[in-house]
């Protein structure tokens, strides 16, 4: 099973943060560790003066726990991904991060 899931394509451009805030659930059953103030800022779009700083915080702090108890984090490299380090294979880590997987052993 893959530990990588694409959430939003990079064709959304600067609106990925806004679309994430508008299109995903934020609760104990959805994405967690994102406060309502941050969601409101992101929903305003890139015109808000704190949009990018808020997005940085969300990407670095939000997580999702699946039905199996595995934690997923956000990762943006063009596209927005959900990644679960625990589920990723060595090949996925090497391909995705471009790093030697022995660093994680």
C-alpha positions as a Markdown table, in Angstrom:
| # | Residue | x | y | z |
|---|---|---|---|---|
| 1 | Unk | 0.0 | 0.0 | 0.0 |
| 2 | Unk | 1.3 | 3.4 | -0.9 |
| 3 | Unk | 2.2 | 6.0 | 1.6 |
| 4 | Unk | 1.7 | 8.8 | -0.9 |
| 5 | Unk | -1.6 | 10.3 | -2.0 |
| 6 | Unk | -2.1 | 13.4 | -4.1 |
| 7 | Unk | -4.6 | 15.8 | -2.7 |
| 8 | Unk | -4.5 | 18.8 | -5.0 |
| 9 | Unk | -2.8 | 19.2 | -8.4 |
| 10 | Unk | -0.4 | 22.1 | -9.0 |
| 11 | Unk | -2.7 | 23.3 | -11.8 |
| 12 | Unk | -4.5 | 25.2 | -9.0 |
| 13 | Unk | -1.4 | 27.4 | -8.6 |
| 14 | Unk | -1.5 | 29.9 | -5.8 |
| 15 | Unk | -5.0 | 28.7 | -4.9 |
| 16 | Unk | -3.9 | 25.4 | -3.5 |
| 17 | Unk | -4.0 | 26.7 | 0.1 |
| 18 | Unk | -7.5 | 28.2 | -0.4 |
| 19 | Unk | -8.8 | 25.1 | -2.0 |
| 20 | Unk | -7.4 | 22.9 | 0.7 |
| 21 | Unk | -9.2 | 25.0 | 3.4 |
| 22 | Unk | -12.4 | 25.0 | 1.5 |
| 23 | Unk | -12.4 | 21.4 | 0.3 |
| 24 | Unk | -11.3 | 19.2 | 3.2 |
| 25 | Unk | -12.7 | 18.3 | 6.6 |
| 26 | Unk | -11.1 | 19.7 | 9.7 |
| 27 | Unk | -12.2 | 17.8 | 12.8 |
| 28 | Unk | -11.3 | 14.8 | 14.9 |
| 29 | Unk | -12.3 | 12.7 | 11.8 |
| 30 | Unk | -10.5 | 14.9 | 9.2 |
| 31 | Unk | -7.3 | 17.1 | 9.2 |
| 32 | Unk | -6.3 | 18.1 | 12.6 |
| 33 | Unk | -4.1 | 20.8 | 14.3 |
| 34 | Unk | -5.5 | 23.5 | 12.1 |
| 35 | Unk | -7.3 | 26.3 | 13.8 |
| 36 | Unk | -10.4 | 28.2 | 12.5 |
| 37 | Unk | -8.5 | 31.5 | 12.2 |
| 38 | Unk | -6.0 | 29.9 | 9.9 |
| 39 | Unk | -8.8 | 28.4 | 7.8 |
| 40 | Unk | -10.5 | 31.7 | 7.5 |
| 41 | Unk | -7.2 | 33.4 | 6.3 |
| 42 | Unk | -6.7 | 30.7 | 3.7 |
| 43 | Unk | -10.3 | 30.9 | 2.5 |
| 44 | Unk | -9.7 | 34.6 | 1.8 |
| 45 | Unk | -7.1 | 33.7 | -0.7 |
| 46 | Unk | -3.7 | 35.1 | -1.6 |
| 47 | Unk | -5.0 | 38.7 | -1.2 |
| 48 | Unk | -4.8 | 38.2 | 2.6 |
| 49 | Unk | -1.5 | 39.5 | 4.0 |
| 50 | Unk | -0.9 | 36.4 | 6.1 |
| 51 | Unk | -1.9 | 33.9 | 3.5 |
| 52 | Unk | 1.5 | 32.4 | 2.7 |
| 53 | Unk | 2.8 | 32.5 | 6.3 |
| 54 | Unk | -0.4 | 30.7 | 7.4 |
| 55 | Unk | -0.1 | 28.1 | 4.7 |
| 56 | Unk | 3.5 | 27.4 | 5.8 |
| 57 | Unk | 2.2 | 26.8 | 9.3 |
| 58 | Unk | -0.6 | 24.5 | 8.1 |
| 59 | Unk | 1.6 | 22.4 | 5.9 |
| 60 | Unk | 4.1 | 22.0 | 8.7 |
| 61 | Unk | 1.6 | 21.2 | 11.5 |
| 62 | Unk | -1.6 | 19.6 | 10.0 |
| 63 | Unk | -2.0 | 15.9 | 10.2 |
| 64 | Unk | -4.6 | 13.2 | 9.5 |
| 65 | Unk | -5.0 | 9.9 | 11.3 |
| 66 | Unk | -6.6 | 7.2 | 9.1 |
| 67 | Unk | -8.8 | 4.3 | 10.3 |
| 68 | Unk | -5.8 | 2.2 | 10.9 |
| 69 | Unk | -4.2 | 4.7 | 13.2 |
| 70 | Unk | -1.5 | 5.8 | 10.7 |
| 71 | Unk | -0.6 | 9.5 | 10.7 |
| 72 | Unk | -0.5 | 11.4 | 7.4 |
| 73 | Unk | 1.2 | 14.8 | 6.9 |
| 74 | Unk | 1.1 | 17.4 | 4.2 |
| 75 | Unk | 3.9 | 17.8 | 1.7 |
| 76 | Unk | 3.9 | 20.3 | -1.1 |
| 77 | Unk | 6.2 | 20.1 | -4.1 |
| 78 | Unk | 4.1 | 21.7 | -6.8 |
| 79 | Unk | 1.2 | 19.3 | -6.1 |
| 80 | Unk | -0.1 | 18.9 | -2.6 |
| 81 | Unk | 0.4 | 15.4 | -1.2 |
| 82 | Unk | -0.6 | 13.6 | 2.0 |
| 83 | Unk | 2.3 | 11.3 | 3.0 |
| 84 | Unk | 2.5 | 8.6 | 5.6 |
| 85 | Unk | 6.2 | 7.9 | 6.4 |
| 86 | Unk | 5.2 | 4.6 | 8.0 |
| 87 | Unk | 3.5 | 3.3 | 4.9 |
| 88 | Unk | 6.1 | 4.5 | 2.4 |
| 89 | Unk | 8.4 | 1.8 | 0.9 |
| 90 | Unk | 12.1 | 2.4 | 0.6 |
| 91 | Unk | 11.6 | 3.0 | -3.2 |
| 92 | Unk | 8.9 | 5.5 | -2.6 |
| 93 | Unk | 11.1 | 7.4 | -0.1 |
| 94 | Unk | 14.0 | 7.4 | -2.5 |
| 95 | Unk | 11.8 | 8.5 | -5.5 |
| 96 | Unk | 9.8 | 11.1 | -3.6 |
| 97 | Unk | 12.5 | 12.7 | -1.5 |
| 98 | Unk | 15.5 | 11.9 | -3.6 |
| 99 | Unk | 17.4 | 10.8 | -0.6 |
| 100 | Unk | 19.3 | 7.7 | 0.4 |
| 101 | Unk | 16.8 | 5.7 | 2.5 |
| 102 | Unk | 19.5 | 4.3 | 4.7 |
| 103 | Unk | 19.4 | 7.7 | 6.4 |
| 104 | Unk | 16.1 | 6.5 | 7.9 |
| 105 | Unk | 17.2 | 3.1 | 9.0 |
